[in-house]
């Protein structure tokens, strides 16, 4: 895979792969659709990451570098912008164990930590490079049960670095490639209850799972558009009953799996209408079990109830 950030915009020829057919493998139905293109409050300009807090408030960042906060019905609550964004916009959002928003400030090689109200609390990183504590293009962050911070990055290094809660470097693993334990754009990282780190290895069209020392525990996924296959998995939600949902940027769909990698069905296919998706970047799940899909190419959010 090329290592320049601009090459990650998939060529049009491979953006027309089918999503899910209208068949028995389909899961879920649309409950609501909200949002439209624009730069005013409540509108989006290519939204690229979504996160949800314990109060079921949705945080969405787009290519204006605005972080907008919404109720689940789409009601706009507040917004703020990252300090600098001329070089590029954030591509990842997650919450730490204290309920603060961690922003992958991708093109500034750092993580910005905000209060839920938008107050900047601290910055991790900020210096490009391959040394410990330096970063390539940051994509995601996660915390384990001990509060240690893990940061994923793509570009020249394609790795994950681990830090203490106060920011001291502990270890790193990965490297650009397709061998087990290597990455080609690790886009989203998230911990399960057993302190296992799940990684959407987007450019390798697979999921990899590690322990807190970077040991590979399992890996599954193969490139394709059929049920059970993956094409640029950009986000992942761990759900009850040992299931998970994967947002596939390249297949324009959400696919449900067992944690062992068996497909349970999928929702969405390429298009502009309700129930259709165009290059979705993210998905989150609220306390009631509803999914909120960041329908990036359509500049909107679709709420889906899994059936």
HELIX and SHEET records of a PDB file:
HELIX    1   1 UNK A    5  UNK A    8  5                                   4    
HELIX    2   2 UNK A   12  UNK A   14  5                                   3    
HELIX    3   3 UNK A  106  UNK A  108  5                                   3    
HELIX    4   4 UNK A  202  UNK A  204  5                                   3    
HELIX    5   5 UNK A  296  UNK A  298  5                                   3    
SHEET    1   A 4 UNK A  29  UNK A  34  0                                        
SHEET    2   A 4 UNK A 300  UNK A 305 -1                                        
SHEET    3   A 4 UNK A 290  UNK A 295 -1                                        
SHEET    4   A 4 UNK A 282  UNK A 285 -1                                        
SHEET    1   B 4 UNK A  49  UNK A  52  0                                        
SHEET    2   B 4 UNK A  58  UNK A  61 -1                                        
SHEET    3   B 4 UNK A  66  UNK A  70 -1                                        
SHEET    4   B 4 UNK A  76  UNK A  81 -1                                        
SHEET    1   C 4 UNK A  92  UNK A  95  0                                        
SHEET    2   C 4 UNK A 101  UNK A 105 -1                                        
SHEET    3   C 4 UNK A 110  UNK A 114 -1                                        
SHEET    4   C 4 UNK A 120  UNK A 125 -1                                        
SHEET    1   D 4 UNK A 137  UNK A 143  0                                        
SHEET    2   D 4 UNK A 149  UNK A 154 -1                                        
SHEET    3   D 4 UNK A 159  UNK A 163 -1                                        
SHEET    4   D 4 UNK A 169  UNK A 174 -1                                        
SHEET    1   E 4 UNK A 186  UNK A 191  0                                        
SHEET    2   E 4 UNK A 197  UNK A 201 -1                                        
SHEET    3   E 4 UNK A 206  UNK A 210 -1                                        
SHEET    4   E 4 UNK A 216  UNK A 220 -1                                        
SHEET    1   F 4 UNK A 233  UNK A 239  0                                        
SHEET    2   F 4 UNK A 243  UNK A 248 -1                                        
SHEET    3   F 4 UNK A 253  UNK A 258 -1                                        
SHEET    4   F 4 UNK A 263  UNK A 267 -1                                        
END                                                                             
